[in-house]
Amino acid sequence: MRTVDEWKATLRAALKEAMRARNPPAAAVLRETLAAIDNAEAPALSTAPSATDGTFAGSVGGLGSGEVPRLVLSPESVQALVQREIQERQEAVDLYVKLGKHDEARGLKAQLDVLLAL
């Protein structure tokens, strides 16, 4: 099983290659997947330090005192996240085919193929 860093490196390398190949569907799905991982690493707002009275409205006192560490994801949670991205696209492809929107289904199928190749 890949580590979180290996997943990110794989996705970034694939994104770089998709951009070189001028493949917009591949680049889009890789960016969306990287963004989903970044969003999953974001801490909850409840962990942020409370605001203090100061020069700037809503600021906290002291350099760096407003920083909150990002969440540490497990490799299993990243794998589950990628699988969820795959499942969402597969369901959308099936729905578009059912609705007769074959051009949209083809575009999502191209994105799905990129994720399945990882």
Solvent accessible surface area in square Angstrom, and as a share of the most:
residue,aa,sasa,rsa
1,M,160,0.71
2,R,76,0.28
3,T,66,0.38
4,V,22,0.12
5,D,111,0.57
6,E,88,0.39
7,W,14,0.05
8,K,30,0.13
9,A,60,0.47
10,T,43,0.25
11,L,0,0.00
12,R,126,0.46
13,A,63,0.49
14,A,28,0.22
15,L,27,0.13
16,K,119,0.50
17,E,96,0.43
18,A,8,0.06
19,M,100,0.45
20,R,165,0.60
21,A,65,0.50
22,R,211,0.77
23,N,63,0.32
24,P,99,0.62
25,P,48,0.30
26,A,6,0.05
27,A,6,0.05
28,A,33,0.26
29,V,0,0.00
30,L,2,0.01
31,R,118,0.43
32,E,79,0.36
33,T,0,0.00
34,L,20,0.10
35,A,48,0.37
36,A,20,0.16
37,I,1,0.00
38,D,58,0.30
39,N,111,0.57
40,A,37,0.28
41,E,16,0.07
42,A,45,0.35
43,P,38,0.24
44,A,61,0.47
45,L,166,0.82
46,S,104,0.67
47,T,80,0.47
48,A,49,0.38
49,P,56,0.35
50,S,92,0.60
51,A,63,0.49
52,T,71,0.41
53,D,152,0.79
54,G,56,0.54
55,T,128,0.74
56,F,147,0.61
57,A,110,0.85
58,G,60,0.57
59,S,35,0.22
60,V,40,0.23
61,G,50,0.48
62,G,60,0.58
63,L,192,0.96
64,G,45,0.44
65,S,51,0.33
66,G,39,0.38
67,E,137,0.62
68,V,42,0.24
69,P,111,0.70
70,R,124,0.45
71,L,91,0.45
72,V,146,0.84
73,L,31,0.15
74,S,50,0.32
75,P,41,0.26
76,E,105,0.47
77,S,44,0.29
78,V,0,0.00
79,Q,52,0.23
80,A,55,0.43
81,L,9,0.04
82,V,2,0.01
83,Q,89,0.39
84,R,126,0.46
85,E,19,0.09
86,I,23,0.12
87,Q,105,0.47
88,E,88,0.40
89,R,20,0.07
90,Q,72,0.32
91,E,98,0.44
92,A,30,0.23
93,V,13,0.07
94,D,77,0.40
95,L,97,0.48
96,Y,66,0.25
97,V,75,0.43
98,K,167,0.71
99,L,105,0.52
100,G,45,0.43
101,K,97,0.41
102,H,101,0.45
103,D,101,0.53
104,E,82,0.37
105,A,6,0.05
106,R,152,0.56
107,G,33,0.32
108,L,37,0.18
109,K,89,0.38
110,A,42,0.32
111,Q,26,0.12
112,L,2,0.01
113,D,66,0.34
114,V,33,0.19
115,L,3,0.02
116,L,103,0.51
117,A,88,0.68
118,L,47,0.23
